[in-house]
C-alpha cells in the first residue's frame, strides 16, 4: 500500500439493538404512611430497567415502576449508579439529577400516584456503555425485597469460545462476585437472552453455518438483581464457505486515516458515492508496528476528531463528551447502514513495515498486543479482524533484515491463534514474481494456512521512481514485448503464488485507483524516455483517477491497462473498461475477488468501485 499520502421523547438514532430487560438491585418502593406499612407492602412494588435502543455511541433507557400491592403509592423516587463514562443526557416523564455517578429520578406532578395494579414509565437518552447498578426505589429494593444495601453482582469475565462448529459454540467465563451470592447467569446472543444457567459455561446450539454472532453474560444474585454485562466475544461458525465462493467474491477497498486531512475524504463519502453498498470489506489503514507491538497510527484521526453533521455518516454532529469520535466511530455508523459490511484494521504499510522484524522475534506477544488494540471494548464492534500489510521487510522493502523466510508465517500463525476463527486474518503482500524476486523470499503458502486471503499488490510495478523511464504501465495484467522487468505483472505474480501452493480462492487481485506518470516524454507508446516525474496533486509522479480522467484522458491500452499521452506527460492507470476486463480475468483464475488502493482516488459517484462490483458478479 502507499502510505505517503501522507428528544425529548424517544430520539430514533438506530432501532436495531435488541431489547434487554434487567431486574436491577436496590430497594423497594415505599411511599406509605408508616415504616411498618412500608415493610408490609415492600414486596408489592418494583422498578425494572430496559435498554430500548443502542446506537453504539449512545442508548435509550426506560424505567418502569409497577404497584402490584393493594395500597396506592403517592410518589416515587428511583436511584441508581452508573460506572464512570456512562451518563444520562436527556430525560422525559421524570426529573433526573445526579451527583457524580449517582442518578436520581423523581416523579412529575401528574404521574406520582400509582393505584394498585398500575404502572408508570419514564425514559432517557444516555451516552456510554455501562449498565445501571445499586437501584433503590423510595430507599428500598427495586426488586420488591426490603434489603437496603444489597449490592448487584459484578460483571462476569469476558466469555471465551471453543468447540465452534457449523451450528454450535461452547462458551465459558469466570464467575461474578456478589455479597449475597450469585444465583445464575443470563447468556445474551446479539443482545437477546438465549439461556439462563447456574454454572459458568454454556453450549449454544441451533446456529447457522458461516455466521457471525456476539455473546455477553450477566450475573443475577439471590435477590434477582442483575449486574452489568461482561465484555463481548465474537464467534463465526464454521461452514457456509470460509473462502470466497463464486458469485460471492470479496470486493475490498482501503480507507486511509490521513485522507480526512488534505483530501477531506470521510467515511460519509463511501455512502454518498454509493460505494459502501457495492463492497464487502474495508481495510482501515494504517495501524503502526512499534517495539514489536500493534499501536494506533493516528489517534486524532482514528478516535478523537469531531465530525460535523455535514461530514457525519449519520448526519448528527459529534459532541465533545461522547466516548468515541473520529473515523472509527464513523465506520461504526457506516456499518449500521450496511450490516453485512466488514471492517478490518490494517497494520504496517510501506512506512511502518519496518516494525515487523522485531514483532517476528516474539509472535505471541505481538499477536496479543494486536488483539488488545483491535478488540478494545470501545470499538470492538467496528472491527471484524486484522490485516498485516507486509511490505516485505525480509526482502528489502523500506528496510532489510534477517528475520527469515518464515517470519510472516510465524506472525500469521500467532494472529490466527489469538484472534480465533471468528475474526478475519489477512495480509497484503508483494507481487514481484521475477526470478529471485520478493515472492521467493517468503513462505507464502505456509502463511496462507492461517489466513483468509492475500491482497496481492499487483500495481506500482513501474513508475517515475525511475525518473528517466522507460515509461511503462504501473499495473500490467500480463507481460508484453518490451516490458522493463520480467515477472513484473499480475498474471506472473498470481501464477507464482499458486505454484508455491497458495489456493486461488485466497488470492485477491489488486487495482490502483490512481495513475503513475512521467514528464518530458516524446512518444505516445510505452518505452519512452523521460526527464522526471509528472506533477501530481499530493506527490510527484502520482495522481488520482478522478483527476486524470479529464486532465489526461486515456488514449491507449497495453497489457490489460490504460495509458495516456498528453503534452509531454505520460500516465498509466486503470479505467472502468480495463477494470472490467481484469475482473473477468480474476474470475477465470478462480481468485477470491479483488481489492483496491484506495477510495479517495475514485470519482464522486464511485465509477471504479462500480466497475469492480459489476465485473465480479
Secondary structure, 3 states (H helix, E strand, C coil): CCCCCCCCCCCCCCCCCCCEEECCCCECCCCCCCHHHHHHHHHHEEEEEEEEEECCCEEEEEEEEEECCCCCECCCEEEEECCCCCEEEEEECCEEEEECCEEEEECCCCCCCECCCCEEEEEEEEECCCCCEEEEECCEECCCCCCCCCCCCCCCCCCEEECCCCCCEEEECCCCCCCCCEEEEEEEECCEEEEEECCCEEEECCCCCCCEEEEEEEEEECCCCECCCCCCEEEECCCCCCCCECCECEEEEEEEHHHHCCCCCCHHHHHHCCCHHHCCEEEEEEEEEECCEEECCCHHHHHHCCCCCCCCCCCCCCCCCCCCCHHHHHHHHHHHHCCCCEEEEEEEHHHHHHHHHHHHHCHHHHHHHHHHHHCCCCCCCCCCEEEEECCCHHHCCCCCCCCCCCHHHHHHHHHHHHHCCCCEEEEEECCCCCCCCHHHHCCHHHHHCCCCEEEECCCCCCCCCCCCECCCCCCCCCCCCCCCCCCCCHHHHHHHHHHHCCCHHHEEEEEECEEEEEECCCCCCCCCECCEECCCCCECCEEEHHHHHHHCCCCEEECCEEEEEECCEEEEECCHHHHHHHHHHHHHCCCCEEEEECHHHCCCCCHHHHHHHHHCC
